[in-house]
C-alpha cells in the first residue's frame, strides 16, 4: 500500500466516497460515453473525472471510478463483469470491481448496488461498508467472494460467471482492450 494506514480503513474510505458521491443514471452514462477514444490504461482516471464532472453514470463508470480510488491508495483492483440479462437485452452485463487484499485474496465490490440504493455516509454501520436496508437486513456489497458473485449473476437466461480483466497496457484503446483481452473466468 502507498500509505501506512490500515487496509480496511483506506478501502472503506475509498468505497464510501464512490458509493455516496454520485448517482446511477443511464442518461448521464450515455452522455459520458463508454471509453471510445480513450487508452485502456487511462480508463480509471478518465471515467472518475467524468463521473465527478457529471455527478453520475452507470455500473461501467462507477466501477472504473472505484478502481481509480483504490489504486490511489495502493490497492490493486481490476475491472470485471457479470451477466445481467433481461428478455429485451439478453447480452447485458454489469460491471463490478475485483480487488486484492494484502494477503493476496481477492473479493468483488459491487459498488453500483449501493449507489442505486442511494446510501449516504450516515447509513453505514461503524467503520465498515455495511449498511442496514429498509427491511432491517445488513447489506454489504463491498466484500463478495468470486464464486458467490458468479452465483448471484446466474439466471434462467444466462449461466452465471465472473470475467476479471487484466491490467490494461498503455498501447491499446479501451475498445481494443475489451474485445481482445484474455480475461479470467469464474463459473458456478
Beta strands, then each sheet from edge to edge (+ up, - down):
strand 1: 23-24
strand 2: 56-57
strand 3: 77-83
strand 4: 93-100
strand 5: 106-109
strand 6: 131-132
strand 7: 138-139
strand 8: 161-164
strand 9: 184-187
sheet 1: 1+ 2+
sheet 2: 5+ 4- 3+ 8- 9+
sheet 3: 6+ 7-
end
